[in-house]
């Protein structure tokens, strides 16, 4: 007997509607999930793009319409950190191999490296100065070619295709002026005045070479040393191939610190613009300057100063009083003699009085941070500058020009840089 066949299942409209709703819900869920994935991927992509491209192009400063991008500034910060690490390594080398005590300088460098914002500000100030210098140089028709940059780099590596340059120094003859009869009467203890100040109470503008070499607020980079290496006792002669290899190794080394060859060349270029513009700005700097020969008696109180003043009015010998009463024992032992000095060598109160006095005239007590000075001027004269003094005078003149240029420029800085200061490279722990 045959089995009865089942009748086909009838799908109702209600069932079809339910299936359609389920299909739509599944598609909606899939769409939402896909959209979420796209949004997350988009956000991640945007974050990567912003961090690595958009943010890098954002300016941290603008100088007369020229923008300093985050990327360029960060590379300069890293370069400055590398320079500080090079100095640290050199000090360590000398300390370990020659027993020299550089512990204070080493500690100062460690402290500087631990202050990223300070280094960031220094690098930013330097870049602003470099732009102002380049803009002024170009206004004056000064240019720097790629060939000049190449030669500067070669020279820094000690490679001179045309032969090593021989430095020539023309000594500046400094002679003591012949003393007048008045001066011999005022100061009979010697026929030749001291040519440099002997006082320990007034700071001079000479740099203290024992100080830690750290960048200033407006640092002027010396010629960069692209190859981090310990100092060697003697220079190694270079062939062209040797230079190319060392330079390529240097560029590769800097690249590992995220410093491009473009940035390295820009630093050389900035130095050349600075040198050329300085020569133009300071071309009329005189080789002589007015100097004063003076002696003084330093005491701590106004009462003591008044007493010394009365003794001098009664005719007592200035030199003997200085030797007996002056708290500046360095000059006091020599009758208070400070030698010849120019403007800027003494504290302002002392300088103003000294340059206003006539030869032989004695000042009233002059108060300074060191106490009370009684000054006698022994001479006024334009004196020749030696090479070091002349260079210092040029540096000062150029710094004054640069400060004025910055004051008159349209300079904007944006605080976003404070959140983006690189902290690498840093000191590696010693094994």
SEMILUM-756890 format. One record per residue (C-alpha): x, y, z. Coordinates in pm, 1 decimal. Each point is the difference from the previous one (the first is absolute). Layout:
// residues N
     east    north       up
        X        Y        Z
...
This chain:
// residues 431
     east    north       up
      0.0      0.0      0.0
    155.2    330.8    -98.2
     85.6    256.1    261.0
   -193.1    317.6    -15.1
    211.4    289.0   -129.5
     31.9    306.1    226.5
   -142.1    314.6   -137.3
    250.6    282.0    -69.5
     50.2    247.4    283.1
   -178.5    316.3    -58.6
    209.0    314.6     78.2
   -224.6    269.6    121.3
     41.7    369.8    -60.1
     62.2     40.1    367.9
    293.2   -243.2    -16.5
    142.1    172.8   -303.4
    -21.5    333.4    178.6
    179.8   -138.6    301.6
    281.2   -140.6   -215.3
     31.4    332.7   -173.4
     23.6    178.9    334.5
    270.9   -243.4    114.0
    192.4     49.7   -324.4
    -16.6    376.7     43.0
    110.8    -24.1    361.6
    296.0   -218.5    -98.2
     97.6    244.1   -275.8
    -36.7    291.6    244.3
    221.6   -171.1    253.9
    252.9    -76.1   -270.2
    -17.1    359.4   -120.0
     46.2    139.2    349.6
    291.7   -233.6     64.9
    159.6     89.9   -332.2
    -55.9    369.1     64.4
    158.1    -37.9    343.1
    300.4   -170.4   -152.6
     27.4    273.6   -261.6
    -29.5    273.0    265.9
    261.4   -160.7    224.1
    231.0    -51.8   -296.2
    -63.5    356.7   -105.1
     76.6    134.4    344.4
    315.8   -207.1     21.6
     97.8    109.5   -347.4
    -71.5    363.7     79.1
    194.0    -26.7    324.4
    295.9   -147.7   -182.9
    -32.5    258.9   -275.4
    -25.7    285.5    250.0
    290.0   -123.1    210.3
    231.5    -74.3   -289.6
   -103.6    247.5   -265.9
   -252.3    268.4     92.6
    143.6     75.0    344.4
    352.7      2.2   -140.3
   -101.0    275.0   -239.4
   -164.5    216.7    264.7
    205.9    312.1     77.5
    154.1     56.1    342.4
    105.0    353.1    -99.2
    -23.1    248.9   -283.0
    264.5    260.0    -81.3
    -96.8    277.2   -241.5
   -231.0   -244.5   -178.1
    246.0   -293.2     -1.0
   -131.0   -299.1    193.3
    207.4   -228.9    218.9
   -167.7   -339.3    -16.2
    -18.4   -245.8    286.0
    207.0   -249.3   -197.6
    287.8    240.3    -73.3
      5.3    128.4    355.6
     -3.4   -348.6    150.5
    299.2    -97.7   -213.5
    189.9    305.6    125.1
    -85.5    -92.8    358.4
    135.1   -351.5    -56.7
    310.8    146.1   -161.3
     60.0    219.2    302.1
    -37.9   -299.9    230.0
    252.0   -192.2   -210.9
    243.8    290.9     31.4
    -37.3     -2.7    377.2
     56.0   -375.6      8.7
    314.9     45.1   -211.0
    131.9    251.2    251.2
    -89.3   -237.5    282.7
    190.8   -281.3   -172.0
    303.4    221.5    -53.4
      7.3    105.6    364.0
    -37.9   -362.5    105.7
    284.7   -100.7   -230.0
    236.2    261.0    145.2
   -105.2    -81.0    354.7
     49.5   -373.8    -40.4
    321.7     13.3   -202.0
    177.2    306.0    136.0
   -135.8     27.0    353.7
   -153.6    344.3    -56.6
   -288.0     85.2    230.1
   -304.1     88.3   -210.1
   -258.8   -131.9    244.5
   -167.1    339.4     39.6
    -28.8     49.3   -376.8
   -130.0   -352.4    -48.0
   -266.1     50.8    266.1
   -105.9    325.9   -163.4
    -43.4   -170.7   -338.5
   -209.4   -274.9    161.2
   -213.7    271.0    159.6
    -41.5    178.2   -334.1
    -99.1   -319.8   -177.2
   -262.6    -54.8    269.4
   -165.5    330.5    -88.2
   -153.6    -58.6   -346.2
   -202.1    321.6      1.2
    312.8    210.0     53.1
    176.0   -169.3   -290.7
   -314.6     38.2   -210.0
     -9.5    373.1     67.8
    369.2     37.1    -80.4
    -38.1   -182.9   -330.2
   -304.2    209.1    -91.7
    181.4    325.5     81.7
    295.3   -112.5   -211.1
   -222.1    -77.1   -298.3
   -173.0    337.6     28.8
    338.3    172.6      3.0
    115.3   -203.5   -300.5
   -305.0    107.9   -201.2
     49.2    367.2     90.6
    366.4    -23.2    -99.3
    -78.4   -169.9   -331.2
   -272.6    252.7    -83.0
    231.0    293.4     68.1
    285.4   -162.8   -190.2
   -216.2    -52.9   -307.1
   -119.6    361.7     16.8
    365.9     99.1    -25.2
     65.4   -232.9   -291.9
    187.9   -256.2    208.4
    -44.4   -360.6   -114.6
    127.3   -341.1    105.3
     46.8   -258.2   -272.7
    -21.7   -377.1     21.7
    370.4    -13.3    -88.4
     83.4    222.3    298.7
   -199.2   -229.0    226.8
    186.9   -301.3   -140.0
    335.7    165.6     65.9
   -105.4     91.6    353.1
    -97.1   -360.8     67.2
    327.3   -124.9   -147.9
    197.9    240.8    214.7
   -182.7   -115.0    309.7
    108.2   -355.0    -77.6
    358.1    114.8    -56.1
    -14.6    -67.4   -373.7
    159.7    273.1   -211.7
     23.7    -96.0   -368.8
    213.5    305.2    -71.8
    232.0    -56.4    297.0
    -36.5     73.6    369.0
    -43.4    370.4     75.1
    276.8    160.3    199.0
   -141.0    240.3    256.5
    180.0    328.8     17.9
    -21.1    223.0    301.8
    109.2    359.5    -14.8
     83.8    101.9    354.0
   -132.6    333.1    113.7
    278.1    202.6    146.7
   -104.4    144.3    332.0
    231.2    258.8    142.4
    -42.3    191.4    319.1
    -38.4    371.4    -57.2
    279.1    225.4    112.1
    -85.3    145.2    337.9
    -32.3    373.7     31.4
    170.6    192.7    274.3
   -338.2     32.9    171.5
    -47.8   -378.4     -3.2
    350.4    -61.8    128.3
    -75.5    238.0    282.7
   -331.2   -168.2     77.4
    135.9   -353.0    -24.7
    376.6     -1.7     49.4
     24.3   -361.8    113.1
     31.5   -139.3   -354.6
     84.5    129.9   -343.3
   -241.6   -234.7   -178.0
   -366.4    -35.1     92.7
   -156.8   -344.8     11.2
   -151.6    -76.2   -340.0
   -287.0   -209.5    129.9
   -225.6     38.0    305.1
    123.9   -185.9    305.2
   -304.6     59.6    214.7
   -187.4   -301.9    122.2
   -307.5    197.2     92.9
   -130.6     80.0   -346.4
    -85.9   -265.4   -256.1
    130.0     34.0   -354.9
   -168.7   -108.9   -317.5
    254.7   -276.0    -61.2
   -156.2   -343.2    -17.3
     91.1   -243.6    274.3
    134.8   -298.2   -186.6
    -45.1   -219.6    305.0
   -376.2     46.4    -12.7
   -222.0   -275.3   -129.8
    -45.4     40.3   -374.4
   -377.0     19.2    -20.8
   -220.9    183.6   -245.7
   -114.1    347.4     80.0
   -344.0    153.5    -39.2
     97.9    105.5   -350.2
    263.1   -259.4    -73.8
    239.0     42.6   -291.3
    100.1   -347.1   -108.7
    365.8    -47.7    -65.8
     88.5   -213.3   -297.8
   -191.9   -321.7     64.5
    189.5   -318.9     69.8
   -204.6   -255.5   -190.3
    199.1   -307.1    102.7
    -46.7    -97.8    366.4
    344.2   -127.9     89.7
    262.1     46.6    271.5
    272.4    255.2    -72.2
    314.4   -134.8   -160.1
    353.2    112.7     65.4
     86.6     69.2   -363.8
   -198.2     74.3   -314.6
    -30.1   -273.0   -261.7
     62.8    111.0   -361.6
   -309.4    -48.7   -214.9
    -38.4   -130.9   -351.3
   -313.8     84.2   -193.2
   -123.1   -354.9     49.8
     76.6     19.1    371.1
   -189.3    324.1     35.7
   -301.9   -133.8   -188.6
    -10.1   -309.3    217.5
     26.3    196.3    325.4
   -261.2    248.0   -113.9
   -237.6   -278.9   -105.5
     53.3   -170.6    337.8
    -70.7    329.7    173.1
   -322.4     57.0   -193.1
   -105.6   -356.8     77.4
     76.8     50.3    369.1
   -208.1    316.8     14.0
   -281.9   -168.2   -189.6
    -32.2   -253.3    283.5
    -68.3    301.7    225.6
   -267.8    127.2   -242.6
    222.2    281.1   -127.0
      3.4     28.8   -378.7
    287.5    101.5   -223.9
   -215.2    294.7   -108.6
      0.0    131.1    357.2
    376.1    -50.9     33.8
     62.6    197.8   -317.8
   -238.3    273.8    115.9
    208.3     40.8    315.5
    318.1     42.1   -205.6
   -184.4    244.1   -224.6
   -117.5    205.0    300.1
    356.5     22.5    129.6
    126.6    126.6   -334.9
   -276.1    263.0    -18.5
     87.3    109.2    354.1
    371.0     29.0    -81.0
    -58.3    194.3   -321.6
   -254.8    238.7    149.9
    215.5     59.8    306.7
    288.2    106.6   -223.5
   -227.0    254.6   -168.3
   -165.2    124.6    320.3
    333.6     41.2    181.1
    219.7    114.6   -291.0
     35.0    347.6    152.8
     72.7   -121.0    352.9
    297.1    208.1    115.1
    323.8   -171.4     95.8
     44.6    238.6    290.4
   -218.0    106.3    288.3
      8.2    253.0    277.9
    147.3   -141.7    316.7
     61.0    137.5    346.5
    289.6    -63.9    231.9
   -122.7     25.7    358.0
     63.9   -107.0    354.9
   -245.7    -31.7    286.6
    -44.2    -58.3    369.5
   -284.9   -232.5     93.8
   -160.3      7.7    345.0
   -320.3   -152.9    131.9
   -178.7    294.4    165.8
    -80.5    359.1    -83.4
    161.2    106.6    329.2
    329.3   -163.4    -96.8
    -23.8    156.0   -345.7
    -53.3    347.1    148.0
    302.5    -50.9    225.8
    221.1    -98.7   -295.4
   -131.9    296.3   -196.4
     99.6    238.7    280.2
    347.1   -154.7     22.5
     51.8     51.5   -372.4
   -113.7    362.3     25.9
    262.4     48.9    268.3
    262.2   -112.7   -249.2
     65.4   -357.8    104.0
    137.5   -231.8   -269.5
   -266.6   -184.7   -200.0
    212.9   -309.0    -60.8
     95.2    -40.4    365.7
   -362.6     36.9    110.1
   -106.3   -260.5   -259.1
    263.8   -244.2    120.5
   -107.1     49.7    361.2
   -378.2     26.3    -18.3
   -132.2   -134.1   -332.2
   -209.2   -315.8     24.3
    100.7    -79.3   -357.3
    326.3   -157.9    108.2
    100.1    -88.8   -357.6
     26.3    360.3   -115.0
     64.5    136.9    348.7
    341.3   -164.6     15.0
     86.0    196.8   -313.7
   -121.8    335.4    125.6
   -356.4    -60.3   -117.9
    109.8    -25.0   -363.9
   -264.2   -151.3   -228.5
    193.5     53.6   -321.7
   -158.2    103.9   -327.6
   -356.5   -112.3    -65.2
   -270.1     66.0   -256.9
   -372.6     51.9     36.8
   -178.7   -316.4    102.1
    283.7   -131.0    214.8
   -121.1    147.6    328.7
   -335.1     22.3    175.4
   -212.9    288.7   -134.5
     33.0    233.9    301.2
    377.2    -33.7      3.9
     29.8     35.3   -378.3
   -215.0    314.7    -17.4
    210.2    172.6    262.8
    335.5   -108.7   -141.5
    -72.8    113.4   -356.2
   -136.2    335.3    117.4
    304.0     96.1    210.4
    290.4    202.1   -131.5
    358.7   -116.7     40.2
    104.3     50.3    360.9
   -354.7     53.1    123.7
   -125.9   -197.6    299.4
   -364.1   -100.2     23.8
   -233.9     23.3    291.2
    -88.0   -342.0    148.0
   -178.3   -208.3   -263.7
   -231.6   -275.4    122.7
    -14.8   -332.7   -184.1
    -92.9   -357.1     86.4
    351.6    -43.7    140.6
      0.2    295.8    236.6
    122.8    358.8    -29.7
    269.4     96.0   -250.5
    216.5    307.8     -2.6
    144.0     25.8   -350.3
    289.0    195.5   -142.8
     46.9     13.4   -376.8
    361.0    -10.2   -118.6
    -54.8     -1.6   -375.4
   -243.7     20.5   -293.3
    102.8   -130.4   -341.3
   -116.4   -182.7   -311.8
    173.0   -336.8     24.0
     48.4   -263.4   -273.9
   -194.2   -323.7     38.0
    172.1   -334.6    -21.0
   -154.3   -275.9   -214.2
   -207.6   -144.1    284.5
   -130.2    339.1    111.9
    -84.0     98.1   -357.2
   -195.1   -321.8    -59.8
   -185.6     46.5    327.1
    -91.4    353.1   -103.0
   -131.3   -128.1   -334.4
   -200.7   -272.2    174.4
   -155.2    256.7    230.6
    -85.0    231.2   -288.6
   -161.7   -281.7   -196.5
   -196.0   -119.6    304.2
   -132.9    352.8     45.7
   -107.3     11.4   -364.3
   -170.8   -338.8     31.7
   -188.0    103.6    313.9
   -127.8    310.8   -179.3
    -95.9   -203.8   -307.0
   -201.8   -238.8    213.8
   -169.1    287.5    181.1
   -110.8    152.2   -331.9
    -99.3   -328.8   -165.9
   -342.0   -159.0     -3.1
     64.1   -311.4    205.2
   -273.9   -231.5    124.7
     55.2   -313.2    204.5
   -267.7   -258.6     70.3
    -10.0   -180.2    331.8
    -78.0   -334.9   -162.5
    376.0    -54.6    -17.0
     10.1    -53.3    376.5
   -199.6   -321.6    -42.8
    223.0   -125.5   -280.9
    353.9     39.7    130.7
    210.6   -307.5    -82.2
    171.7   -164.6    295.5
    229.7   -215.2   -213.1
    282.7    -69.5    -39.3
    101.5    -24.0    362.5
    282.6   -142.2    204.3
     18.7   -375.2     -7.8
     67.8   -176.2    330.5
    360.5   -115.1     26.2
     54.5   -371.9     -6.2
